[in-house]
Amino acid sequence: MGTMYTSASIVRVAAIALFLGTCNPEPAETPTKGKLHLLLAESVAPAVVRQVDQFMDYYRQNGANVTFSLVSSENAINGFVRDTLRTVFVTRALWPAEREAVEHSHGSFLKMTVAYDAVAVVVHQTNPLDGITVSDIRDILSGKTKRWGQLKVGKKSRRSMRVYLQDSSDISFYLSTRIANLPAISVKMQQRLSSLNLLYEVSKDPTAIGFVGLSWMDSVKVPIKVLKVAAAFGDTDTAFAAPAGALGKFFSPHAAYIHQNSYALKRAVYMYSKSLGGDLAAGFSSFVATSEGQRIFLNHGLVPGTQEIVLKKTR
């Protein structure tokens, strides 16, 4: 005789099935699904924005939604330390007090040097200058050098200088603390809202000298000259000391020279993340560290931070 099921037993079976289903719900967020908002330092934005675009091309249909805002490193770090913000890309490391604050409120977090960037020195295309020393830059930022003719290579010129910086504190903070050793930049500056606008302005001003993050150089096609930079003993940023053979020589901000510390205006790009593991922040962080993600930095002229670098000799 077959087994008979009463209406009560059917209800119990349905209830058990419903209970089991609710015990294993589909996760709201995975490494390739969910929502993540980033704060990016404006001075390195093009390379990181490309990372976001590539990640979204892969995982948008899976439910990934990565958005971003361009800010200064200081604002990004403040958001990371004091808010629920999970991931930032910045151009300075957290101070000890900032690390302690994050650890106190959140616990452990990820720090990754994702790339090495450089500050490019740009002038109008008609400027006869090809190179500049770190000492020259220091004198310009302090206000000691105000005319192009005060530089050794520019004695015939009586034109005054106009110094351009983007409004973000990133470049000015780097130049004042790591290059000029000044509490603040003394010279009167022509401040611009974006690095892109800065490059356009320099391209139109024969008296201009500007300082901009290297990854922006491929973002605008304007006639502009990028100067080579030379450091002497004592001028080099101690964070990235130049090899002895490079001192006194001029180098362009090429990835190979940045990697070798021969180009004097080098800085790191850091990613900080409060990922708990298994979430979208972890998935995006992993992508940035892969060879594909690192190649994006290289394509923007930066040096990869998580991959081994092998320099090839050219004939």
C-alpha positions in Angstrom: 0.0 0.0 0.0 1.4 3.4 -0.9 2.3 6.0 1.6 -0.4 8.6 2.2 0.3 12.3 2.8 -2.0 14.4 4.8 -2.5 18.1 4.3 -0.7 18.7 7.6 2.4 16.8 6.5 2.5 18.6 3.2 2.5 21.9 5.1 5.3 20.7 7.3 7.4 19.7 4.3 6.8 23.1 2.7 7.8 24.9 5.9 11.0 22.9 6.2 11.9 23.6 2.5 11.2 27.3 3.1 13.4 27.3 6.2 16.3 25.6 4.4 16.0 28.1 1.6 16.3 31.0 4.0 19.3 29.5 5.7 21.3 29.8 2.5 20.3 33.0 0.9 22.2 34.3 -2.1 24.9 36.7 -0.8 24.2 40.4 -1.4 27.9 41.0 -2.3 30.6 38.9 -3.8 34.0 39.7 -5.3 32.2 40.4 -8.6 28.8 41.7 -7.4 27.7 44.5 -5.2 28.3 48.2 -4.8 31.6 50.0 -4.1 32.4 53.7 -4.1 36.1 54.8 -4.4 37.8 58.0 -3.6 40.7 58.6 -6.0 43.5 61.2 -5.7 42.9 63.5 -8.7 46.6 63.6 -9.6 46.7 59.9 -10.4 43.1 59.5 -11.6 43.4 58.5 -15.3 45.2 55.2 -14.6 42.8 54.2 -11.7 39.7 55.2 -13.6 40.8 52.9 -16.4 41.1 50.1 -13.8 37.5 50.8 -12.9 36.3 50.8 -16.5 38.0 47.5 -17.2 36.7 45.8 -14.1 33.2 47.0 -14.9 33.5 45.7 -18.5 34.0 42.2 -17.0 31.5 42.2 -14.2 28.8 44.8 -14.9 26.4 42.0 -16.1 27.2 40.1 -12.9 25.9 42.9 -10.8 29.0 44.9 -10.0 28.7 48.6 -9.6 31.9 50.5 -8.9 31.7 54.3 -8.8 34.3 56.9 -7.8 34.9 60.6 -6.9 38.1 62.5 -7.6 39.4 64.3 -4.6 42.7 65.2 -2.9 44.7 62.5 -1.1 43.9 64.3 2.2 40.2 64.2 1.6 40.4 60.6 0.5 42.3 59.6 3.7 39.9 61.6 5.9 37.0 59.7 4.4 38.8 56.4 4.9 39.8 57.1 8.5 36.6 58.8 9.7 33.9 57.2 7.6 32.6 53.9 6.3 34.4 54.4 3.0 36.0 51.1 2.1 38.6 51.8 -0.6 40.8 54.8 -1.5 43.8 55.4 -3.9 46.2 58.1 -2.5 49.7 59.4 -3.0 50.9 59.4 0.6 50.9 56.8 3.2 48.7 57.0 6.3 50.3 58.6 9.3 50.7 56.4 12.4 47.7 58.1 14.2 45.6 57.6 11.1 46.5 53.9 11.0 45.6 53.5 14.7 42.3 55.2 14.2 41.3 52.8 11.4 42.5 49.8 13.4 40.5 51.0 16.4 37.2 51.5 14.5 37.5 48.7 11.9 40.3 46.3 12.8 42.9 45.2 10.2 42.9 46.7 6.7 44.8 46.3 3.5 47.6 48.6 2.3 49.1 48.0 -1.1 51.6 50.0 -3.2 49.9 49.5 -6.5 52.2 51.7 -8.7 55.0 54.3 -8.8 54.1 57.6 -10.3 56.1 60.8 -11.1 55.4 64.5 -11.1 56.0 65.9 -14.6 57.4 69.4 -15.1 55.8 71.0 -18.1 56.4 74.2 -20.0 55.1 75.9 -23.2 56.3 74.2 -26.4 58.4 77.3 -27.5 60.4 77.3 -24.2 64.0 76.7 -25.1 64.6 74.9 -21.8 65.1 71.1 -22.0 66.0 70.3 -18.5 65.7 71.6 -14.9 67.5 70.7 -11.7 65.8 69.9 -8.3 67.7 73.0 -7.0 66.1 75.1 -9.7 62.6 73.8 -8.7 63.3 74.5 -5.1 64.2 78.1 -5.9 61.1 78.5 -8.1 58.8 77.2 -5.4 60.4 79.4 -2.7 60.0 82.5 -4.8 63.8 83.0 -5.1 63.7 82.4 -8.9 61.1 84.5 -10.6 62.4 84.9 -14.1 63.5 82.4 -16.7 66.8 84.3 -17.2 67.8 83.4 -13.6 68.2 79.8 -14.7 71.6 78.9 -16.1 70.2 77.8 -19.4 67.9 80.8 -19.8 70.1 83.8 -19.2 69.0 85.5 -22.5 65.4 85.5 -21.4 63.9 88.3 -19.3 60.4 86.8 -19.1 58.8 86.3 -15.7 57.6 82.8 -14.7 54.0 81.8 -14.0 53.8 78.7 -11.8 50.7 76.5 -12.4 49.4 73.9 -9.9 46.1 72.0 -9.7 43.9 73.0 -6.7 44.3 69.5 -5.2 46.8 69.5 -2.3 48.6 66.4 -3.7 51.2 67.9 -6.0 51.8 71.0 -3.8 52.2 68.7 -0.7 54.7 66.5 -2.4 56.7 69.4 -3.8 56.8 71.4 -0.5 57.5 68.4 1.8 59.6 66.1 -0.3 61.4 68.4 -2.8 61.6 71.9 -1.5 61.6 71.2 2.2 59.2 74.1 2.8 56.2 74.3 5.2 54.3 75.6 2.2 55.0 76.8 -1.3 55.8 80.5 -1.2 55.6 81.5 -4.8 52.3 83.0 -6.1 50.6 80.2 -8.1 48.1 80.0 -10.9 45.8 77.3 -9.4 43.5 75.3 -11.7 40.5 73.1 -10.9 41.9 70.1 -12.7 45.1 68.7 -14.1 43.5 68.7 -17.5 42.8 72.4 -17.3 46.3 73.0 -16.0 47.8 71.4 -19.1 45.6 73.4 -21.4 46.6 76.7 -19.7 50.4 75.8 -19.8 50.0 75.1 -23.6 48.8 78.6 -24.1 51.2 80.5 -21.8 54.8 81.0 -23.0 55.8 82.0 -19.5 54.3 79.0 -17.7 55.9 76.2 -15.7 53.5 73.6 -14.4 53.6 70.5 -12.2 51.3 67.6 -12.9 50.8 63.9 -12.2 52.4 61.8 -15.0 49.3 59.8 -15.9 47.6 62.9 -17.1 50.1 63.5 -19.9 48.3 61.1 -22.3 44.9 62.5 -21.4 45.2 65.6 -23.4 46.7 66.2 -26.9 48.1 69.7 -26.6 51.5 71.1 -27.7 53.5 71.0 -24.5 57.0 70.2 -23.5 58.0 67.9 -20.6 61.3 68.8 -19.0 64.0 66.4 -18.0 65.0 66.7 -14.3 68.4 66.3 -12.7 69.2 65.9 -9.0 72.6 66.5 -7.2 73.8 64.9 -4.0 71.5 66.2 -1.2 68.7 67.1 -3.6 67.3 63.7 -4.0 64.1 62.7 -2.2 65.4 60.2 0.5 62.3 58.0 0.0 63.6 57.1 -3.5 67.4 57.8 -3.4 68.9 58.1 -6.9 71.9 55.8 -7.8 75.2 57.6 -7.6 75.6 57.4 -11.4 72.4 59.3 -12.0 73.3 62.4 -9.9 73.9 65.5 -12.0 72.3 63.9 -15.1 69.0 64.8 -16.7 66.3 62.2 -17.0 62.8 62.2 -18.5 59.9 60.8 -16.6 60.0 57.5 -18.5 58.9 54.4 -16.6 62.4 52.8 -16.7 64.0 55.9 -15.2 61.2 56.1 -12.5 61.8 52.4 -11.7 65.6 53.0 -11.3 65.0 56.1 -9.2 67.0 58.1 -11.8 64.1 60.5 -12.3 64.0 62.7 -9.2 60.3 63.4 -8.8 59.1 59.9 -8.0 56.2 59.0 -5.6 54.2 55.9 -4.7 50.5 55.3 -5.3 48.8 53.5 -2.4 45.6 51.6 -2.2 43.9 51.2 1.2 41.0 48.9 1.6 38.8 47.8 4.6 37.7 44.7 2.7 36.3 41.9 4.9 37.1 39.3 2.3 34.7 37.9 -0.2 33.2 41.3 -1.0 33.4 43.6 -4.0 36.2 45.6 -2.4 38.3 42.4 -2.3 37.5 41.6 -5.9 38.5 45.0 -7.2 41.7 45.0 -5.1 42.6 41.7 -6.5 42.1 42.8 -10.0 44.3 45.9 -9.5 47.1 43.6 -8.3 46.9 41.2 -11.2 49.2 41.4 -14.2 46.3 42.8 -16.3 45.6 45.5 -13.8 49.2 46.4 -13.4 49.6 46.6 -17.2 47.0 49.4 -17.1 49.3 51.5 -14.9 52.3 50.8 -17.3 50.2 51.9 -20.2 49.7 55.2 -18.5 53.5 55.6 -18.0 53.5 54.5 -14.3 55.6 51.7 -12.9 53.7 48.6 -11.7 53.9 48.1 -7.9 52.9 44.5 -7.5 54.7 42.8 -10.4 58.4 42.1 -11.0 60.0 44.6 -13.3 62.5 43.4 -16.0 64.1 46.1 -18.0 65.1 45.2 -21.6 68.0 46.8 -23.3 67.3 48.4 -26.6 69.8 48.6 -29.4 
